Amino acid sequence: MSQSETTVSNQTNPPVWKGSKAEIKISRFIMDADLDPEIKEALQNSDQILAVEMIKKLLDKQNNTPVNIAVTGESGSGKSSFVNAFRGLDNRDEGAAPTGCVETTREVTEYPHPNYPNVTLWDLPGIGTTKFPADKYLEHVGLEKFDFFIIVSATRFRENDVKLAQEIQKMGKRFYFVRSKIDSDLQNEERSQREFDREKTLIKIRENCIQGLQKEGFESPQVFLVSSFQLHEFDFSLLQETLERELPEHKRKALLFAMPIVNLRVIEKKKTAFMSQIKYYAAASAAGATVLVPGLSLAVDAGILVATITQYVFGFGLDVSTMKKLAARSGVPYDDLVKVVHSHLSAKQITEDLVLKVLASLAGTTALLAIEEGTRFIPLVGIPLAMGLSSFTTYRALQFFLNELAEDAERVFKRVTSE
């Protein structure tokens, strides 16, 4: 058991039944949680419908906040490949942005993330193309709707890139220079040099880009070196951290959930973000325990668990579709990836039957559910006890599943990267 699990267990593991003292202690598990004050007030006032509506609205805002990312640059710069990689897709996958050696993007095209459609990447036509000359480009694409811009170049950043960045800057929007196709550059350099030095070559490419931008008037430009086929290498991790830091707070979590896993820190960040929401799912579970209908509380809890665990599975890239795509991109057989996962929820379709089966295997959970079902019908103390038990059981189960799935994500990442 990890230190965090031990801490939660010590703080929230009340006796199952000791009369009125149990009522006070178990109910306090709900009220001591760091919930939004208005939600806590609704629970205290036994306004369960209002509490659930408020919880749903809060979680929807966190999980479904729209994030619009514009990806632009000259034709052939690797824009479409970057869009696909960011969304966890290979260029050959269904739904991928079309790529090619000639200009393939003719219109402003949106590409929602396959698992998080609130996060959309917009593949913009190349700057300076015949249909979109530089002086008309901004009018055509409509800059206002985008949260930030990724300006991609496969060589030096040119005059059109700089003009676009200056216009974005005037609008108070953020932009990031991405030097693409770094893997190809390194391969070409290695073939042509007798004494190839990878790090010196990367420094040379970066300095070349920075110097070109400085000549165009940018004092301290930051350039990210990226390979769309090897996101875990080079500067994509730094770009990811920069985007997360500079986005408005209410959009950070939405972007984080959709981000591809390029290092172990991303897994830990996602786990922390998911962990911060468990208290709200536990509170919603408590509200479901107030209705005196046999079996209803368990049905509510099962629904909460299925929806939440599905988020975990997709967020960590442990769904069947994402793992198969990862296997195809990495060259590691899908069966090998399945072998390293331990959770019964990884690489599975999350259903109520599966969740209840796994839930039943957790020590003490079946007994807690049975006690909760019986206590709700005890006069006076029954409902508070049932609320506390339902909340505690849901909290404990989600925490267990989250830890297990995060560990699986680490194993898969290490297998793919051979760390």
C-alpha positions as CSV (number, residue, x, y, z in Angstrom):
1,M,0.0,0.0,0.0
2,S,1.4,3.4,-1.0
3,Q,1.8,6.2,1.5
4,S,-1.1,8.1,0.0
5,E,-3.3,5.1,0.3
6,T,-2.3,4.6,3.9
7,T,-3.0,8.2,4.7
8,V,-6.5,8.1,3.2
9,S,-7.2,4.7,4.9
10,N,-6.2,5.9,8.3
11,Q,-8.2,9.1,8.0
12,T,-11.4,7.6,6.5
13,N,-11.7,4.0,7.8
14,P,-14.5,4.3,10.4
15,P,-16.0,1.3,12.2
16,V,-18.9,-0.2,10.2
17,W,-21.4,-0.2,13.0
18,K,-21.4,1.3,16.5
19,G,-24.8,2.9,16.8
20,S,-25.0,6.7,16.8
21,K,-21.3,7.2,17.0
22,A,-20.9,5.4,13.7
23,E,-23.5,7.7,12.2
24,I,-21.5,10.8,13.2
25,K,-18.1,9.4,12.2
26,I,-19.2,8.0,8.8
27,S,-21.2,11.1,7.8
28,R,-18.2,13.2,8.8
29,F,-16.3,11.4,6.0
30,I,-18.5,13.3,3.6
31,M,-18.6,16.6,5.3
32,D,-14.8,16.7,6.0
33,A,-14.1,16.3,2.3
34,D,-12.7,19.5,0.6
35,L,-15.9,20.0,-1.4
36,D,-17.2,23.2,-2.9
37,P,-19.1,25.0,-0.1
38,E,-22.4,25.2,-2.0
39,I,-22.3,21.4,-2.7
40,K,-21.5,20.7,0.9
41,E,-24.4,22.9,2.1
42,A,-26.8,21.1,-0.2
43,L,-25.7,17.8,1.2
44,Q,-26.0,19.1,4.8
45,N,-29.5,20.4,4.0
46,S,-30.5,17.0,2.5
47,D,-31.1,18.6,-0.9
48,Q,-29.6,15.6,-2.7
49,I,-31.0,16.5,-6.2
50,L,-29.4,19.9,-6.1
51,A,-26.1,18.5,-4.8
52,V,-25.9,16.0,-7.7
53,E,-26.8,18.7,-10.2
54,M,-24.0,20.9,-8.9
55,I,-21.5,18.1,-8.8
56,K,-22.3,17.2,-12.4
57,K,-22.0,20.8,-13.5
58,L,-18.6,21.2,-11.8
59,L,-17.2,17.9,-13.3
60,D,-18.6,18.7,-16.7
61,K,-16.8,22.0,-16.6
62,Q,-13.5,20.4,-15.7
63,N,-13.7,17.6,-18.2
64,N,-15.5,19.2,-21.1
65,T,-14.0,22.7,-21.2
66,P,-13.3,23.5,-24.9
67,V,-9.6,23.9,-26.0
68,N,-8.9,25.0,-29.5
69,I,-5.4,24.6,-30.8
70,A,-4.3,26.0,-34.2
71,V,-1.5,24.3,-36.0
72,T,-0.1,26.3,-38.9
73,G,3.1,26.8,-41.0
74,E,4.2,26.6,-44.6
75,S,3.2,23.7,-46.8
76,G,5.3,20.6,-46.3
77,S,6.3,21.6,-42.8
78,G,4.7,18.6,-41.0
79,K,1.6,20.3,-39.7
80,S,-0.7,17.4,-40.3
81,S,1.6,14.8,-38.9
82,F,1.9,16.9,-35.7
83,V,-1.9,17.1,-35.5
84,N,-2.2,13.4,-35.8
85,A,0.6,12.6,-33.2
86,F,-1.0,15.0,-30.7
87,R,-4.2,13.1,-31.0
88,G,-2.5,9.7,-30.7
89,L,-3.0,8.7,-34.3
90,D,-0.8,7.4,-37.0
91,N,-1.0,9.2,-40.4
92,R,-2.6,6.1,-41.8
93,D,-5.3,5.8,-39.1
94,E,-9.0,6.5,-39.9
95,G,-9.8,10.1,-39.0
96,A,-6.2,11.2,-39.3
97,A,-5.4,14.5,-41.0
98,P,-4.1,13.8,-44.6
99,T,-0.4,14.2,-45.1
100,G,1.8,14.3,-48.2
101,C,4.8,16.0,-49.8
102,V,2.5,18.6,-51.4
103,E,0.0,21.0,-49.8
104,T,-2.8,18.8,-48.5
105,T,-4.7,21.2,-46.3
106,R,-6.9,23.4,-48.5
107,E,-9.4,24.6,-45.8
108,V,-9.3,25.3,-42.1
109,T,-10.1,21.8,-40.9
110,E,-11.0,20.7,-37.3
111,Y,-9.8,17.4,-35.8
112,P,-11.3,16.7,-32.4
113,H,-9.3,14.4,-30.1
114,P,-10.8,10.9,-30.5
115,N,-11.3,10.3,-26.8
116,Y,-11.7,14.0,-25.7
117,P,-13.7,15.8,-28.4
118,N,-13.7,19.0,-26.4
119,V,-10.0,19.3,-27.3
120,T,-9.8,20.2,-31.0
121,L,-6.7,20.7,-33.2
122,W,-7.3,22.9,-36.2
123,D,-5.1,22.1,-39.3
124,L,-4.7,25.5,-41.0
125,P,-3.6,25.8,-44.7
126,G,0.0,26.7,-45.3
127,I,0.9,30.4,-45.1
128,G,1.7,31.9,-48.4
129,T,-0.2,29.3,-50.6
130,T,-1.9,30.6,-53.7
131,K,-5.4,30.3,-52.1
132,F,-4.3,31.9,-48.9
133,P,-1.6,34.6,-49.5
134,A,0.0,35.9,-46.4
135,D,-1.7,39.3,-46.4
136,K,-5.2,37.6,-46.5
137,Y,-4.3,34.6,-44.3
138,L,-5.4,36.0,-40.9
139,E,-8.8,37.1,-42.3
140,H,-9.5,33.6,-43.7
141,V,-8.6,31.5,-40.7
142,G,-10.2,33.6,-38.0
143,L,-7.7,33.9,-35.2
144,E,-10.1,34.8,-32.4
145,K,-11.5,31.3,-31.8
146,F,-8.1,29.7,-31.0
147,D,-6.6,29.4,-27.5
148,F,-3.0,29.2,-28.8
149,F,-1.0,28.6,-32.0
150,I,1.6,26.1,-32.9
151,I,3.8,27.5,-35.8
152,V,5.5,24.5,-37.5
153,S,8.6,24.6,-39.7
154,A,10.7,21.8,-41.1
155,T,13.6,24.2,-41.8
156,R,14.2,27.8,-40.7
157,F,11.3,29.9,-39.8
158,R,10.6,32.2,-42.6
159,E,9.1,35.7,-43.1
160,N,5.5,34.4,-43.3
161,D,5.9,32.6,-40.0
162,V,7.2,35.7,-38.3
163,K,4.4,37.9,-39.8
164,L,1.8,35.5,-38.4
165,A,3.5,35.4,-35.0
166,Q,3.6,39.2,-34.8
167,E,-0.2,39.4,-35.6
168,I,-0.9,36.7,-33.0
169,Q,1.1,38.7,-30.5
170,K,-0.8,41.9,-31.2
171,M,-4.0,40.0,-30.3
172,G,-2.6,38.9,-27.0
173,K,-2.7,35.2,-28.0
174,R,0.2,32.8,-27.3
175,F,2.2,31.0,-30.0
176,Y,4.9,28.4,-30.0
177,F,7.5,27.7,-32.6
178,V,7.9,24.0,-33.4
179,R,10.8,22.8,-35.5
180,S,9.6,19.5,-36.9
181,K,11.1,16.4,-38.5
182,I,14.1,16.4,-36.1
183,D,14.4,12.6,-36.4
184,S,14.9,12.9,-40.2
185,D,17.5,15.7,-39.7
186,L,19.5,13.6,-37.2
187,Q,19.5,10.6,-39.6
188,N,20.6,12.7,-42.5
189,E,23.4,14.3,-40.4
190,E,24.6,10.9,-39.2
191,R,24.8,9.6,-42.7
192,S,26.8,12.7,-43.9
193,Q,29.2,13.2,-41.0
194,R,32.3,11.1,-40.2
195,E,32.0,11.9,-36.5
196,F,28.4,12.5,-35.7
197,D,27.5,14.1,-32.4
198,R,23.7,14.0,-31.7
199,E,23.7,16.7,-29.0
200,K,25.8,19.1,-30.9
201,T,23.6,18.6,-33.9
202,L,20.5,19.4,-31.9
203,I,22.1,22.5,-30.4
204,K,23.1,23.7,-34.0
205,I,19.5,23.2,-35.3
206,R,18.0,25.1,-32.3
207,E,20.5,28.0,-32.5
208,N,19.9,28.3,-36.3
209,C,16.2,28.7,-35.7
210,I,16.6,31.1,-32.8
211,Q,19.1,33.3,-34.7
212,G,16.7,33.5,-37.7
213,L,13.8,34.6,-35.5
214,Q,16.0,37.1,-33.7
215,K,16.9,38.7,-37.0
216,E,13.2,39.2,-37.6
217,G,12.8,41.1,-34.3
218,F,12.0,38.4,-31.7
219,E,14.2,39.1,-28.7
220,S,14.1,35.7,-26.9
221,P,12.2,33.2,-29.0
222,Q,11.7,29.7,-27.7
223,V,11.9,26.9,-30.2
224,F,10.8,23.3,-29.5
225,L,12.5,20.6,-31.5
226,V,9.9,17.8,-32.2
227,S,9.5,14.5,-34.0
228,S,5.9,13.6,-34.7
229,F,7.0,10.0,-34.8
230,Q,8.9,10.0,-31.6
231,L,7.0,12.3,-29.2
232,H,8.8,10.9,-26.1
233,E,12.1,12.2,-27.4
234,F,13.4,15.8,-28.0
235,D,11.3,18.8,-26.8
236,F,7.7,17.6,-26.9
237,S,7.7,17.1,-23.1
238,L,8.9,20.7,-22.7
239,L,6.3,22.0,-25.0
240,Q,3.6,20.0,-23.1
241,E,4.7,21.5,-19.8
242,T,4.8,25.0,-21.3
243,L,1.3,24.7,-22.7
244,E,0.0,23.4,-19.3
245,R,1.7,26.2,-17.4
246,E,0.6,29.1,-19.7
247,L,-3.0,28.1,-20.4
248,P,-5.8,29.6,-18.2
249,E,-6.4,27.5,-15.2
250,H,-9.9,26.3,-16.2
251,K,-8.5,24.8,-19.4
252,R,-5.4,23.1,-18.0
253,K,-7.1,20.0,-16.8
254,A,-9.0,19.5,-20.1
255,L,-5.8,19.7,-22.1
256,L,-3.9,17.4,-19.6
257,F,-6.5,14.6,-19.9
258,A,-6.1,14.7,-23.8
259,M,-2.3,14.9,-23.8
260,P,-0.4,11.9,-25.2
261,I,1.7,10.1,-22.6
262,V,5.3,11.0,-23.5
263,N,6.9,10.5,-20.1
264,L,6.1,9.2,-16.6
265,R,5.5,12.7,-15.3
266,V,2.4,13.0,-17.5
267,I,1.0,9.8,-16.0
268,E,1.5,11.2,-12.5
269,K,-0.1,14.5,-13.4
270,K,-3.1,12.8,-14.9
271,K,-3.4,10.6,-11.8
272,T,-3.3,13.7,-9.5
273,A,-6.0,15.4,-11.6
274,F,-8.2,12.4,-11.5
275,M,-7.6,11.9,-7.8
276,S,-8.8,15.5,-7.1
277,Q,-12.2,14.6,-8.5
278,I,-12.9,11.4,-6.5
279,K,-14.3,13.4,-3.6
280,Y,-17.1,14.6,-5.9
281,Y,-18.0,11.2,-7.2
282,A,-18.1,10.0,-3.6
283,A,-20.4,12.8,-2.7
284,A,-22.7,11.9,-5.6
285,S,-22.7,8.3,-4.4
286,A,-23.7,9.5,-1.0
287,A,-26.7,11.4,-2.5
288,G,-27.8,8.2,-4.2
289,A,-27.9,6.4,-0.9
290,T,-30.8,8.6,0.4
291,V,-33.5,7.0,-1.8
292,L,-35.4,4.2,0.0
293,V,-35.6,1.9,-3.0
294,P,-33.9,-1.5,-2.7
295,G,-30.8,-1.9,-4.9
296,L,-31.0,1.7,-6.2
297,S,-27.9,2.9,-4.3
298,L,-25.8,0.1,-5.8
299,A,-27.1,0.9,-9.3
300,V,-26.2,4.6,-8.8
301,D,-22.7,3.6,-7.5
302,A,-22.1,1.2,-10.4
303,G,-23.1,3.9,-12.9
304,I,-20.6,6.4,-11.3
305,L,-17.9,3.8,-11.3
306,V,-18.4,2.8,-14.9
307,A,-18.3,6.4,-16.1
308,T,-15.3,7.4,-14.0
309,I,-13.2,4.3,-14.7
310,T,-13.8,4.7,-18.4
311,Q,-12.3,8.2,-18.1
312,Y,-9.3,6.7,-16.3
313,V,-8.8,4.0,-19.0
314,F,-9.0,6.5,-21.9
315,G,-6.9,9.1,-20.0
316,F,-4.1,6.6,-19.5
317,G,-4.4,5.3,-23.0
318,L,-5.3,1.8,-21.8
319,D,-8.4,1.3,-24.0
320,V,-8.1,-1.4,-26.7
321,S,-8.1,1.1,-29.7
322,T,-5.4,3.3,-28.2
323,M,-3.2,0.4,-27.2
324,K,-3.5,-1.2,-30.7
325,K,-2.5,2.2,-32.3
326,L,0.4,2.4,-29.8
327,A,1.5,-1.1,-30.8
328,A,1.4,-0.2,-34.5
329,R,3.4,3.0,-34.0
330,S,6.0,1.5,-31.6
331,G,6.5,-1.8,-33.3
332,V,5.8,-3.6,-30.0
333,P,3.2,-6.3,-30.5
334,Y,-0.2,-5.6,-29.0
335,D,-0.2,-8.9,-27.2
336,D,3.1,-7.9,-25.5
337,L,1.5,-4.7,-24.2
338,V,-1.5,-6.6,-22.9
339,K,0.9,-9.0,-21.0
340,V,2.4,-6.2,-18.9
341,V,-0.9,-4.8,-17.6
342,H,-2.2,-6.2,-14.3
343,S,-5.6,-4.5,-13.8
344,H,-8.6,-6.5,-15.0
345,L,-9.9,-3.1,-16.3
346,S,-7.0,-2.4,-18.8
347,A,-7.6,-3.3,-22.4
348,K,-11.2,-4.0,-21.7
349,Q,-14.6,-2.5,-22.5
350,I,-15.7,-1.1,-19.2
351,T,-19.2,-2.4,-18.4
352,E,-21.3,-2.5,-15.2
353,D,-20.9,-6.3,-15.0
354,L,-17.1,-6.0,-15.3
355,V,-16.9,-3.3,-12.7
356,L,-19.1,-5.1,-10.2
357,K,-17.1,-8.3,-10.7
358,V,-13.8,-6.5,-10.0
359,L,-15.4,-4.6,-7.1
360,A,-16.6,-7.8,-5.5
361,S,-13.0,-9.0,-5.4
362,L,-11.9,-6.1,-3.2
363,A,-11.5,-7.1,0.4
364,G,-14.5,-6.0,2.5
365,T,-16.3,-4.2,-0.3
366,T,-19.1,-6.7,-0.6
367,A,-19.8,-6.5,3.1
368,L,-19.8,-2.7,3.1
369,L,-22.3,-2.7,0.2
370,A,-24.6,-5.2,2.0
371,I,-24.5,-3.2,5.2
372,E,-25.2,0.0,3.3
373,E,-28.3,-1.6,1.7
374,G,-29.6,-2.7,5.1
375,T,-28.9,0.4,7.1
376,R,-30.9,2.8,4.8
377,F,-34.1,1.4,6.2
378,I,-33.2,1.9,9.9
379,P,-35.3,4.8,11.3
380,L,-33.4,8.1,12.1
381,V,-29.8,6.9,11.8
382,G,-30.2,4.7,8.7
383,I,-29.9,7.4,5.9
384,P,-26.8,9.2,7.4
385,L,-25.1,5.9,7.9
386,A,-25.9,4.7,4.3
387,M,-24.7,8.0,2.9
388,G,-21.4,7.6,4.7
389,L,-20.9,4.0,3.7
390,S,-21.8,4.6,0.1
391,S,-19.4,7.6,-0.1
392,F,-16.6,5.7,1.6
393,T,-17.0,2.6,-0.6
394,T,-17.0,4.6,-3.8
395,Y,-14.0,6.7,-2.7
396,R,-12.0,3.6,-1.7
397,A,-12.9,1.7,-4.9
398,L,-12.1,4.6,-7.3
399,Q,-8.8,5.3,-5.5
400,F,-7.8,1.6,-5.8
401,F,-8.8,1.5,-9.5
402,L,-7.0,4.7,-10.2
403,N,-3.7,3.6,-8.6
404,E,-3.9,0.3,-10.4
405,L,-4.5,1.8,-13.8
406,A,-1.8,4.4,-13.4
407,E,0.7,1.6,-12.6
408,D,-0.4,-0.2,-15.8
409,A,0.1,3.0,-17.8
410,E,3.7,3.2,-16.4
411,R,4.3,-0.5,-17.4
412,V,3.0,0.0,-20.9
413,F,5.1,3.2,-21.4
414,K,8.3,1.5,-20.1
415,R,7.7,-1.5,-22.4
416,V,7.2,0.8,-25.4
417,T,10.3,2.9,-24.6
418,S,12.3,0.1,-23.1
419,E,13.0,2.1,-20.0
